[in-house]
């Protein structure tokens, strides 16, 4: 039986123009417009914030046995420039799945980023790379290379399902997953959200008092109908 020991070599990727439509948009903006349901857990953190470019690319997925990176190596060989390798390592924290050698090789290949639900090692070196690297932890303990595993099948990473070819966007906040079937619909919506927030910052920077007045009005509308009791002083209320 090959289930659990398979490599799918072909991936249906969205067009590069569609992928690029998400460049420069914060992960929070994108996730907000998908009802705040598609961000990876906060455990998936960017390792190299001082040098990394924005994470943006299409997913190559790896399902790895706990503490084993054989199929991770195979995925690097299969990946194309602009791909993001997403590894389901089951969040295992006692063995790393990659380090400096593998990550430097990925950067030279033009891989757009790495996201591992598991651990990495060689942190000092990884911090200097420009390719964004996300993972759930650090340990010097190395991996085995025995397999089995799967490549380009559905995986779980940071609490999200990632399919081959999905678009990943990441920044200092974390990683958001855009399923490739939703990307065309989401691109203009996410762009509009960012443009709206940019206007908020423009108003705040040019006339913060006008923004303050608008904030009061917006907050009041949100509070209307919630039957909130406004009191003057907590001490007076309870005779303290």
C-alpha positions in Angstrom: 0.0 0.0 0.0 1.4 3.4 -1.0 -0.9 5.6 1.1 1.4 7.4 3.6 4.4 6.8 1.3 3.6 8.9 -1.8 5.0 11.8 -3.9 2.7 13.7 -6.2 5.1 15.5 -8.5 2.6 17.9 -10.2 0.9 20.9 -8.5 -1.8 23.1 -9.9 -0.5 26.6 -9.0 -2.5 29.8 -9.5 -1.0 32.2 -12.0 1.9 34.4 -10.8 -0.1 37.6 -11.4 -2.8 36.4 -9.0 -0.2 35.5 -6.4 1.5 38.9 -6.7 -1.9 40.6 -6.1 -1.4 39.8 -2.4 2.1 41.3 -2.2 2.4 44.0 0.5 -1.0 43.2 2.1 -0.7 42.4 5.8 -1.7 38.9 6.9 -4.2 40.5 9.3 -6.0 42.3 6.5 -6.4 39.2 4.5 -7.5 37.1 7.4 -10.0 39.7 8.6 -11.7 39.6 5.2 -12.0 35.8 5.4 -13.9 36.0 8.7 -10.7 35.7 10.7 -10.6 31.9 10.2 -7.4 31.2 8.2 -4.4 32.3 10.2 -2.0 29.7 11.6 -1.6 29.4 15.3 0.6 31.8 17.1 3.1 29.0 17.7 4.2 29.3 14.1 6.7 32.2 14.4 9.1 34.0 12.0 12.7 33.1 12.8 14.5 35.8 10.9 12.6 39.1 11.1 15.6 41.3 10.8 16.4 40.1 7.2 13.4 38.2 5.8 11.4 39.5 2.9 7.6 39.0 3.0 6.4 35.4 2.7 4.4 35.1 -0.5 4.2 32.0 -2.6 2.4 28.8 -3.5 2.4 25.7 -1.3 4.4 22.5 -1.7 3.2 20.3 1.1 5.1 17.7 3.1 3.6 15.3 5.6 6.5 14.0 7.7 6.8 11.3 10.4 7.7 12.7 13.8 11.4 13.7 13.7 12.1 12.6 10.1 13.0 14.8 7.2 13.5 12.5 4.2 10.5 13.7 2.3 11.4 17.3 3.2 14.6 16.8 1.3 12.6 15.4 -1.7 10.3 18.4 -1.6 13.2 20.8 -1.9 14.3 19.0 -5.0 10.8 19.2 -6.5 10.1 22.8 -5.5 10.2 25.6 -8.0 11.1 29.3 -7.5 8.3 31.1 -5.8 7.1 28.0 -3.9 6.7 27.8 -0.2 7.4 24.5 1.4 4.9 23.7 4.1 5.8 20.8 6.5 3.3 19.0 8.7 5.7 17.8 11.4 2.9 17.3 13.9 4.2 20.1 16.1 6.9 17.7 17.5 9.4 19.6 19.6 12.1 17.1 20.4 13.8 16.9 17.0 14.5 19.5 14.4 13.4 18.9 10.8 16.0 21.2 9.1 18.9 23.6 9.7 21.4 25.8 8.0 22.4 23.5 5.1 18.9 22.8 3.9 17.7 26.4 4.3 20.6 27.9 2.5 20.0 25.5 -0.4 16.4 26.5 -0.4 17.3 30.2 -0.6 19.7 29.5 -3.5 16.9 27.7 -5.4 14.6 30.7 -5.1 12.2 29.1 -2.8 9.9 31.8 -1.4 9.7 30.5 2.2 9.5 27.7 4.6 6.7 27.0 7.1 7.2 24.0 9.5 4.8 22.8 12.2 7.8 21.4 14.1 11.3 22.5 15.1 14.4 23.8 13.3 18.0 24.2 14.3 21.1 26.4 13.6 19.1 29.5 14.7 22.1 31.9 14.5 22.6 31.1 10.8 18.9 31.0 9.9 18.5 34.5 11.4 20.8 35.9 8.7 18.8 34.5 5.7 16.5 36.6 3.6 14.2 33.7 2.8 11.4 33.8 5.5 11.4 30.8 7.8 8.6 30.0 10.1 8.5 27.2 12.6 7.1 26.2 16.0 10.4 25.9 17.9 14.2 25.4 18.1 16.2 22.4 19.2 19.7 21.2 18.2 18.5 17.5 18.1 18.7 16.3 14.6 16.2 14.4 12.4 16.2 10.9 11.0 16.0 10.3 7.3 14.0 7.1 7.0 10.6 8.1 5.8 7.9 7.3 5.0 5.9 10.5 4.2 3.8 12.3 1.6 4.4 15.2 -0.7 1.7 17.4 -2.2 -1.3 16.0 -0.3 -3.4 17.9 2.2 -1.6 18.7 5.4 -2.3 20.4 8.7 0.1 23.2 9.7 -0.5 25.6 12.6 -4.1 24.6 12.9 -4.8 25.2 9.2 -5.4 22.8 6.3 -3.0 23.6 3.5 -3.5 22.1 0.0 -0.8 22.0 -2.7 -0.9 25.2 -4.7 -2.6 27.3 -1.9 -1.2 30.8 -1.5 0.6 31.6 1.7 1.2 35.2 3.0 3.3 35.8 6.0 4.8 38.7 8.0 5.8 39.5 11.6 2.3 38.6 12.8 2.2 35.2 11.3 1.0 33.2 8.3 -2.4 33.2 6.6 -3.6 30.5 4.1 -5.6 31.4 1.0 -7.0 28.4 -0.7 -6.2 28.6 -4.4 -9.9 28.3 -5.3 -10.7 31.4 -3.3 -7.7 33.5 -4.4 -9.3 35.3 -7.3 -12.2 36.4 -5.2 -10.1 37.4 -2.3 -7.4 39.5 -4.0 -9.5 42.6 -4.7 -11.2 42.3 -1.3 -7.9 42.2 0.5 -6.6 45.1 -1.6 -9.6 47.2 -0.7 -9.2 46.4 3.0 -5.6 47.6 2.9 -6.5 50.8 1.0 -9.2 51.5 3.6 -6.8 51.1 6.5 -4.2 53.3 4.7 -6.8 56.1 4.6 -7.4 55.7 8.4 -3.7 56.2 9.0 -3.6 59.2 6.6 -6.4 60.8 8.6 -4.8 60.0 11.9 -1.4 61.5 10.8 -3.0 64.6 9.2 -5.6 65.4 11.9 -5.7 63.0 14.8 -8.5 65.1 16.5 -10.8 64.5 13.5 -9.9 60.8 13.8 -10.7 60.9 17.5 -14.1 62.3 16.8 -14.8 59.6 14.2 -13.6 56.9 16.6 -16.1 58.1 19.2 -18.9 57.9 16.7 -17.9 54.5 15.4 -17.5 53.0 18.9 -20.9 54.4 20.0 -22.6 52.7 17.1 -21.1 49.4 18.1 -22.1 49.9 21.7 -25.7 50.9 20.9 -28.3 48.3 21.9 -26.0 46.4 24.3 -27.7 47.8 27.5 -24.5 49.0 29.0 -24.7 50.9 32.3 -22.4 53.9 32.6 -21.4 54.8 36.2 -19.1 57.5 37.6 -16.9 55.8 40.2 -16.4 52.2 41.2 -15.7 53.2 44.8 -18.8 55.2 45.2 -20.9 52.4 43.7 -19.6 49.9 46.3 -19.0 52.4 49.2 -15.2 51.7 49.2 
